[in-house]
Amino acid sequence: MFIERKTHNNYRLICKHSCHVLKYGNQGIKVSSFGRLTNVQINSLNRCVLKIIRKFKNKKSIKLWNLVLLNFNLTKLSSESRMGKGKGAVFSKAVFIRPGNIIFEFEGVSLQQTLLILSSLKKLSHLKLSIVKK
């Protein structure tokens, strides 16, 4: 049972969005914790998945979808600047992730291969990840 606590945020914590459902593939990797992924982290996750897929024998029949879109600019002032000098320049892009968001979707991958991809992604990221099947 989900108990909704009163917070200063206006959004609901229950997963009722389309980013929590498999759209394209048969299997996917889902996030089960709150977190923030930057542009560099997403690129490293993509490279890790592609590196593992290249080792498989049936790599021509595998389809991969990355469903993470960057929608937040991170700004930063230089350390020598004084107070009250504005917001600062954009130094990176990021996305805030809620529990239930699907990061990757696969088609043509067996369960053992998905478990191999999941174990390598768990080592690389700070988020709690799990597998979703249709």
CNS distance restraints for C-alpha pairs under 8 A (distance, minus, plus):
assign (resid   4 and name CA) (resid  13 and name CA) 7.60 0.50 0.50
assign (resid  15 and name CA) (resid  20 and name CA) 6.79 0.50 0.50
assign (resid  15 and name CA) (resid  99 and name CA) 7.65 0.50 0.50
assign (resid  15 and name CA) (resid 100 and name CA) 6.45 0.50 0.50
assign (resid  16 and name CA) (resid  20 and name CA) 7.40 0.50 0.50
assign (resid  17 and name CA) (resid  21 and name CA) 7.94 0.50 0.50
assign (resid  19 and name CA) (resid 100 and name CA) 7.83 0.50 0.50
assign (resid  19 and name CA) (resid 101 and name CA) 5.56 0.50 0.50
assign (resid  19 and name CA) (resid 102 and name CA) 6.23 0.50 0.50
assign (resid  20 and name CA) (resid  30 and name CA) 7.99 0.50 0.50
assign (resid  20 and name CA) (resid 100 and name CA) 5.34 0.50 0.50
assign (resid  20 and name CA) (resid 101 and name CA) 4.99 0.50 0.50
assign (resid  20 and name CA) (resid 102 and name CA) 5.83 0.50 0.50
assign (resid  21 and name CA) (resid 102 and name CA) 7.40 0.50 0.50
assign (resid  22 and name CA) (resid  26 and name CA) 7.32 0.50 0.50
assign (resid  22 and name CA) (resid  27 and name CA) 7.49 0.50 0.50
assign (resid  22 and name CA) (resid  28 and name CA) 7.00 0.50 0.50
assign (resid  22 and name CA) (resid 102 and name CA) 7.57 0.50 0.50
assign (resid  22 and name CA) (resid 105 and name CA) 7.28 0.50 0.50
assign (resid  22 and name CA) (resid 132 and name CA) 7.95 0.50 0.50
assign (resid  22 and name CA) (resid 133 and name CA) 8.00 0.50 0.50
assign (resid  22 and name CA) (resid 134 and name CA) 7.12 0.50 0.50
assign (resid  24 and name CA) (resid  65 and name CA) 7.62 0.50 0.50
assign (resid  24 and name CA) (resid 105 and name CA) 6.86 0.50 0.50
assign (resid  24 and name CA) (resid 106 and name CA) 7.91 0.50 0.50
assign (resid  24 and name CA) (resid 107 and name CA) 7.97 0.50 0.50
assign (resid  25 and name CA) (resid  63 and name CA) 7.74 0.50 0.50
assign (resid  25 and name CA) (resid  64 and name CA) 7.87 0.50 0.50
assign (resid  25 and name CA) (resid  65 and name CA) 7.88 0.50 0.50
assign (resid  25 and name CA) (resid 105 and name CA) 5.33 0.50 0.50
assign (resid  25 and name CA) (resid 106 and name CA) 4.96 0.50 0.50
assign (resid  25 and name CA) (resid 107 and name CA) 4.72 0.50 0.50
assign (resid  26 and name CA) (resid 105 and name CA) 7.28 0.50 0.50
assign (resid  26 and name CA) (resid 106 and name CA) 6.19 0.50 0.50
assign (resid  26 and name CA) (resid 107 and name CA) 5.39 0.50 0.50
assign (resid  26 and name CA) (resid 108 and name CA) 7.90 0.50 0.50
assign (resid  26 and name CA) (resid 133 and name CA) 6.01 0.50 0.50
assign (resid  26 and name CA) (resid 134 and name CA) 5.49 0.50 0.50
assign (resid  27 and name CA) (resid 105 and name CA) 5.77 0.50 0.50
assign (resid  27 and name CA) (resid 106 and name CA) 5.29 0.50 0.50
assign (resid  27 and name CA) (resid 107 and name CA) 6.60 0.50 0.50
assign (resid  27 and name CA) (resid 109 and name CA) 7.88 0.50 0.50
assign (resid  27 and name CA) (resid 114 and name CA) 7.94 0.50 0.50
assign (resid  27 and name CA) (resid 131 and name CA) 7.12 0.50 0.50
assign (resid  27 and name CA) (resid 132 and name CA) 5.60 0.50 0.50
assign (resid  27 and name CA) (resid 133 and name CA) 4.53 0.50 0.50
assign (resid  27 and name CA) (resid 134 and name CA) 6.45 0.50 0.50
assign (resid  28 and name CA) (resid 102 and name CA) 6.66 0.50 0.50
assign (resid  28 and name CA) (resid 103 and name CA) 7.43 0.50 0.50
assign (resid  28 and name CA) (resid 104 and name CA) 5.45 0.50 0.50
assign (resid  28 and name CA) (resid 105 and name CA) 4.10 0.50 0.50
assign (resid  28 and name CA) (resid 106 and name CA) 5.84 0.50 0.50
assign (resid  28 and name CA) (resid 131 and name CA) 5.78 0.50 0.50
assign (resid  28 and name CA) (resid 132 and name CA) 5.02 0.50 0.50
assign (resid  28 and name CA) (resid 133 and name CA) 6.51 0.50 0.50
assign (resid  29 and name CA) (resid 102 and name CA) 5.74 0.50 0.50
assign (resid  29 and name CA) (resid 103 and name CA) 5.86 0.50 0.50
assign (resid  29 and name CA) (resid 104 and name CA) 5.34 0.50 0.50
assign (resid  29 and name CA) (resid 105 and name CA) 6.53 0.50 0.50
assign (resid  29 and name CA) (resid 118 and name CA) 7.28 0.50 0.50
assign (resid  29 and name CA) (resid 129 and name CA) 6.58 0.50 0.50
assign (resid  29 and name CA) (resid 130 and name CA) 5.68 0.50 0.50
assign (resid  29 and name CA) (resid 131 and name CA) 4.77 0.50 0.50
assign (resid  29 and name CA) (resid 132 and name CA) 6.01 0.50 0.50
assign (resid  30 and name CA) (resid  99 and name CA) 7.90 0.50 0.50
assign (resid  30 and name CA) (resid 100 and name CA) 5.86 0.50 0.50
assign (resid  30 and name CA) (resid 101 and name CA) 5.67 0.50 0.50
assign (resid  30 and name CA) (resid 102 and name CA) 4.29 0.50 0.50
assign (resid  30 and name CA) (resid 103 and name CA) 6.01 0.50 0.50
assign (resid  30 and name CA) (resid 104 and name CA) 7.56 0.50 0.50
assign (resid  30 and name CA) (resid 129 and name CA) 5.60 0.50 0.50
assign (resid  30 and name CA) (resid 130 and name CA) 5.24 0.50 0.50
assign (resid  30 and name CA) (resid 131 and name CA) 6.02 0.50 0.50
assign (resid  30 and name CA) (resid 132 and name CA) 6.49 0.50 0.50
assign (resid  31 and name CA) (resid  97 and name CA) 7.79 0.50 0.50
assign (resid  31 and name CA) (resid  98 and name CA) 7.35 0.50 0.50
assign (resid  31 and name CA) (resid  99 and name CA) 5.37 0.50 0.50
assign (resid  31 and name CA) (resid 100 and name CA) 5.42 0.50 0.50
assign (resid  31 and name CA) (resid 101 and name CA) 5.53 0.50 0.50
assign (resid  31 and name CA) (resid 102 and name CA) 6.30 0.50 0.50
assign (resid  31 and name CA) (resid 103 and name CA) 7.18 0.50 0.50
assign (resid  31 and name CA) (resid 127 and name CA) 6.70 0.50 0.50
assign (resid  31 and name CA) (resid 128 and name CA) 5.83 0.50 0.50
assign (resid  31 and name CA) (resid 129 and name CA) 4.67 0.50 0.50
assign (resid  31 and name CA) (resid 130 and name CA) 6.48 0.50 0.50
assign (resid  32 and name CA) (resid  98 and name CA) 7.47 0.50 0.50
assign (resid  32 and name CA) (resid  99 and name CA) 4.22 0.50 0.50
assign (resid  32 and name CA) (resid 100 and name CA) 5.60 0.50 0.50
assign (resid  32 and name CA) (resid 101 and name CA) 7.72 0.50 0.50
assign (resid  32 and name CA) (resid 127 and name CA) 7.42 0.50 0.50
assign (resid  32 and name CA) (resid 128 and name CA) 5.34 0.50 0.50
assign (resid  32 and name CA) (resid 129 and name CA) 5.87 0.50 0.50
assign (resid  32 and name CA) (resid 130 and name CA) 7.15 0.50 0.50
assign (resid  33 and name CA) (resid  97 and name CA) 7.89 0.50 0.50
assign (resid  33 and name CA) (resid  98 and name CA) 6.34 0.50 0.50
assign (resid  33 and name CA) (resid  99 and name CA) 4.71 0.50 0.50
assign (resid  33 and name CA) (resid 100 and name CA) 7.91 0.50 0.50
assign (resid  33 and name CA) (resid 127 and name CA) 6.13 0.50 0.50
assign (resid  33 and name CA) (resid 128 and name CA) 5.66 0.50 0.50
assign (resid  33 and name CA) (resid 129 and name CA) 7.96 0.50 0.50
assign (resid  34 and name CA) (resid  96 and name CA) 7.66 0.50 0.50
assign (resid  34 and name CA) (resid  97 and name CA) 5.70 0.50 0.50
assign (resid  34 and name CA) (resid  98 and name CA) 4.74 0.50 0.50
assign (resid  34 and name CA) (resid  99 and name CA) 5.70 0.50 0.50
assign (resid  34 and name CA) (resid 127 and name CA) 7.50 0.50 0.50
assign (resid  35 and name CA) (resid  96 and name CA) 5.92 0.50 0.50
assign (resid  35 and name CA) (resid  97 and name CA) 5.26 0.50 0.50
assign (resid  35 and name CA) (resid  98 and name CA) 6.79 0.50 0.50
assign (resid  35 and name CA) (resid 127 and name CA) 6.66 0.50 0.50
assign (resid  36 and name CA) (resid  94 and name CA) 6.79 0.50 0.50
assign (resid  36 and name CA) (resid  95 and name CA) 5.72 0.50 0.50
assign (resid  36 and name CA) (resid  96 and name CA) 4.44 0.50 0.50
assign (resid  36 and name CA) (resid  97 and name CA) 5.84 0.50 0.50
assign (resid  37 and name CA) (resid  41 and name CA) 5.96 0.50 0.50
assign (resid  37 and name CA) (resid  42 and name CA) 6.47 0.50 0.50
assign (resid  37 and name CA) (resid  94 and name CA) 5.58 0.50 0.50
assign (resid  37 and name CA) (resid  95 and name CA) 5.50 0.50 0.50
assign (resid  37 and name CA) (resid  96 and name CA) 6.55 0.50 0.50
assign (resid  37 and name CA) (resid  97 and name CA) 7.47 0.50 0.50
assign (resid  38 and name CA) (resid  42 and name CA) 6.32 0.50 0.50
assign (resid  38 and name CA) (resid  70 and name CA) 7.97 0.50 0.50
assign (resid  38 and name CA) (resid  92 and name CA) 7.06 0.50 0.50
assign (resid  38 and name CA) (resid  93 and name CA) 5.90 0.50 0.50
assign (resid  38 and name CA) (resid  94 and name CA) 4.15 0.50 0.50
assign (resid  38 and name CA) (resid  95 and name CA) 6.50 0.50 0.50
assign (resid  39 and name CA) (resid  43 and name CA) 6.26 0.50 0.50
assign (resid  39 and name CA) (resid  70 and name CA) 7.38 0.50 0.50
assign (resid  39 and name CA) (resid  92 and name CA) 6.77 0.50 0.50
assign (resid  39 and name CA) (resid  93 and name CA) 5.67 0.50 0.50
assign (resid  39 and name CA) (resid  94 and name CA) 5.84 0.50 0.50
assign (resid  40 and name CA) (resid  44 and name CA) 6.28 0.50 0.50
assign (resid  41 and name CA) (resid  45 and name CA) 6.26 0.50 0.50
assign (resid  41 and name CA) (resid 125 and name CA) 7.80 0.50 0.50
assign (resid  42 and name CA) (resid  46 and name CA) 6.22 0.50 0.50
assign (resid  42 and name CA) (resid  68 and name CA) 7.99 0.50 0.50
assign (resid  43 and name CA) (resid  47 and name CA) 6.21 0.50 0.50
assign (resid  44 and name CA) (resid  48 and name CA) 6.14 0.50 0.50
assign (resid  45 and name CA) (resid  49 and name CA) 6.29 0.50 0.50
assign (resid  45 and name CA) (resid 121 and name CA) 6.72 0.50 0.50
assign (resid  45 and name CA) (resid 124 and name CA) 7.27 0.50 0.50
assign (resid  45 and name CA) (resid 125 and name CA) 7.86 0.50 0.50
assign (resid  46 and name CA) (resid  50 and name CA) 6.19 0.50 0.50
assign (resid  46 and name CA) (resid  66 and name CA) 7.85 0.50 0.50
assign (resid  47 and name CA) (resid  51 and name CA) 6.00 0.50 0.50
assign (resid  48 and name CA) (resid  52 and name CA) 6.40 0.50 0.50
assign (resid  48 and name CA) (resid 120 and name CA) 7.56 0.50 0.50
assign (resid  48 and name CA) (resid 121 and name CA) 7.37 0.50 0.50
assign (resid  49 and name CA) (resid  53 and name CA) 6.21 0.50 0.50
assign (resid  49 and name CA) (resid 117 and name CA) 6.36 0.50 0.50
assign (resid  49 and name CA) (resid 121 and name CA) 7.74 0.50 0.50
assign (resid  50 and name CA) (resid  54 and name CA) 6.20 0.50 0.50
assign (resid  51 and name CA) (resid  55 and name CA) 7.00 0.50 0.50
assign (resid  52 and name CA) (resid  56 and name CA) 7.18 0.50 0.50
assign (resid  52 and name CA) (resid 117 and name CA) 6.74 0.50 0.50
assign (resid  53 and name CA) (resid  59 and name CA) 6.28 0.50 0.50
assign (resid  54 and name CA) (resid  59 and name CA) 6.17 0.50 0.50
assign (resid  55 and name CA) (resid  59 and name CA) 7.67 0.50 0.50
assign (resid  58 and name CA) (resid  62 and name CA) 6.85 0.50 0.50
assign (resid  61 and name CA) (resid 108 and name CA) 5.94 0.50 0.50
assign (resid  62 and name CA) (resid 106 and name CA) 7.10 0.50 0.50
assign (resid  62 and name CA) (resid 107 and name CA) 5.66 0.50 0.50
assign (resid  62 and name CA) (resid 108 and name CA) 4.68 0.50 0.50
assign (resid  62 and name CA) (resid 109 and name CA) 6.27 0.50 0.50
assign (resid  63 and name CA) (resid 106 and name CA) 5.67 0.50 0.50
assign (resid  63 and name CA) (resid 107 and name CA) 5.05 0.50 0.50
assign (resid  63 and name CA) (resid 108 and name CA) 6.59 0.50 0.50
assign (resid  64 and name CA) (resid 104 and name CA) 7.08 0.50 0.50
assign (resid  64 and name CA) (resid 105 and name CA) 5.83 0.50 0.50
assign (resid  64 and name CA) (resid 106 and name CA) 4.85 0.50 0.50
assign (resid  64 and name CA) (resid 107 and name CA) 6.72 0.50 0.50
assign (resid  65 and name CA) (resid 104 and name CA) 5.61 0.50 0.50
assign (resid  65 and name CA) (resid 105 and name CA) 5.09 0.50 0.50
assign (resid  65 and name CA) (resid 106 and name CA) 6.57 0.50 0.50
assign (resid  66 and name CA) (resid 103 and name CA) 6.08 0.50 0.50
assign (resid  66 and name CA) (resid 104 and name CA) 4.83 0.50 0.50
assign (resid  66 and name CA) (resid 105 and name CA) 6.76 0.50 0.50
assign (resid  67 and name CA) (resid 102 and name CA) 6.86 0.50 0.50
assign (resid  67 and name CA) (resid 103 and name CA) 5.23 0.50 0.50
assign (resid  67 and name CA) (resid 104 and name CA) 5.96 0.50 0.50
assign (resid  67 and name CA) (resid 105 and name CA) 7.71 0.50 0.50
assign (resid  68 and name CA) (resid  95 and name CA) 7.72 0.50 0.50
assign (resid  68 and name CA) (resid 103 and name CA) 5.78 0.50 0.50
assign (resid  69 and name CA) (resid  95 and name CA) 6.99 0.50 0.50
assign (resid  70 and name CA) (resid  93 and name CA) 6.21 0.50 0.50
assign (resid  70 and name CA) (resid  94 and name CA) 5.29 0.50 0.50
assign (resid  70 and name CA) (resid  95 and name CA) 5.03 0.50 0.50
assign (resid  71 and name CA) (resid  93 and name CA) 7.14 0.50 0.50
assign (resid  71 and name CA) (resid  94 and name CA) 6.37 0.50 0.50
assign (resid  71 and name CA) (resid  95 and name CA) 5.62 0.50 0.50
assign (resid  72 and name CA) (resid  93 and name CA) 5.61 0.50 0.50
assign (resid  72 and name CA) (resid  94 and name CA) 5.08 0.50 0.50
assign (resid  72 and name CA) (resid  95 and name CA) 5.72 0.50 0.50
assign (resid  72 and name CA) (resid  96 and name CA) 7.90 0.50 0.50
assign (resid  73 and name CA) (resid  90 and name CA) 6.25 0.50 0.50
assign (resid  73 and name CA) (resid  91 and name CA) 7.75 0.50 0.50
assign (resid  73 and name CA) (resid  92 and name CA) 6.16 0.50 0.50
assign (resid  73 and name CA) (resid  93 and name CA) 4.54 0.50 0.50
assign (resid  73 and name CA) (resid  94 and name CA) 6.23 0.50 0.50
assign (resid  74 and name CA) (resid  90 and name CA) 5.63 0.50 0.50
assign (resid  74 and name CA) (resid  91 and name CA) 6.01 0.50 0.50
assign (resid  74 and name CA) (resid  92 and name CA) 5.22 0.50 0.50
assign (resid  74 and name CA) (resid  93 and name CA) 5.64 0.50 0.50
assign (resid  74 and name CA) (resid  94 and name CA) 6.87 0.50 0.50
assign (resid  75 and name CA) (resid  87 and name CA) 7.04 0.50 0.50
assign (resid  75 and name CA) (resid  88 and name CA) 5.61 0.50 0.50
assign (resid  75 and name CA) (resid  89 and name CA) 5.26 0.50 0.50
assign (resid  75 and name CA) (resid  90 and name CA) 4.23 0.50 0.50
assign (resid  75 and name CA) (resid  91 and name CA) 5.57 0.50 0.50
assign (resid  75 and name CA) (resid  92 and name CA) 7.13 0.50 0.50
assign (resid  76 and name CA) (resid  87 and name CA) 7.22 0.50 0.50
assign (resid  76 and name CA) (resid  88 and name CA) 5.00 0.50 0.50
assign (resid  76 and name CA) (resid  89 and name CA) 5.77 0.50 0.50
assign (resid  76 and name CA) (resid  90 and name CA) 6.53 0.50 0.50
assign (resid  76 and name CA) (resid  91 and name CA) 6.50 0.50 0.50
assign (resid  77 and name CA) (resid  81 and name CA) 6.90 0.50 0.50
assign (resid  77 and name CA) (resid  87 and name CA) 6.90 0.50 0.50
assign (resid  77 and name CA) (resid  88 and name CA) 4.51 0.50 0.50
assign (resid  77 and name CA) (resid  89 and name CA) 6.59 0.50 0.50
assign (resid  78 and name CA) (resid  88 and name CA) 7.81 0.50 0.50
assign (resid  81 and name CA) (resid  85 and name CA) 7.28 0.50 0.50
assign (resid  97 and name CA) (resid 101 and name CA) 6.69 0.50 0.50
assign (resid 109 and name CA) (resid 113 and name CA) 6.16 0.50 0.50
assign (resid 109 and name CA) (resid 114 and name CA) 6.56 0.50 0.50
assign (resid 110 and name CA) (resid 114 and name CA) 6.31 0.50 0.50
assign (resid 111 and name CA) (resid 115 and name CA) 6.18 0.50 0.50
assign (resid 112 and name CA) (resid 116 and name CA) 6.28 0.50 0.50
assign (resid 113 and name CA) (resid 117 and name CA) 6.35 0.50 0.50
assign (resid 114 and name CA) (resid 118 and name CA) 6.07 0.50 0.50
assign (resid 114 and name CA) (resid 131 and name CA) 7.76 0.50 0.50
assign (resid 115 and name CA) (resid 119 and name CA) 6.13 0.50 0.50
assign (resid 115 and name CA) (resid 131 and name CA) 7.86 0.50 0.50
assign (resid 116 and name CA) (resid 120 and name CA) 6.49 0.50 0.50
assign (resid 117 and name CA) (resid 121 and name CA) 6.26 0.50 0.50
assign (resid 118 and name CA) (resid 122 and name CA) 6.13 0.50 0.50
assign (resid 118 and name CA) (resid 129 and name CA) 7.34 0.50 0.50
assign (resid 118 and name CA) (resid 130 and name CA) 7.34 0.50 0.50
assign (resid 118 and name CA) (resid 131 and name CA) 7.58 0.50 0.50
assign (resid 119 and name CA) (resid 123 and name CA) 6.57 0.50 0.50
assign (resid 120 and name CA) (resid 124 and name CA) 6.51 0.50 0.50
assign (resid 121 and name CA) (resid 125 and name CA) 6.10 0.50 0.50
assign (resid 122 and name CA) (resid 126 and name CA) 7.19 0.50 0.50
assign (resid 122 and name CA) (resid 127 and name CA) 7.27 0.50 0.50
assign (resid 122 and name CA) (resid 128 and name CA) 7.17 0.50 0.50
assign (resid 122 and name CA) (resid 129 and name CA) 6.67 0.50 0.50
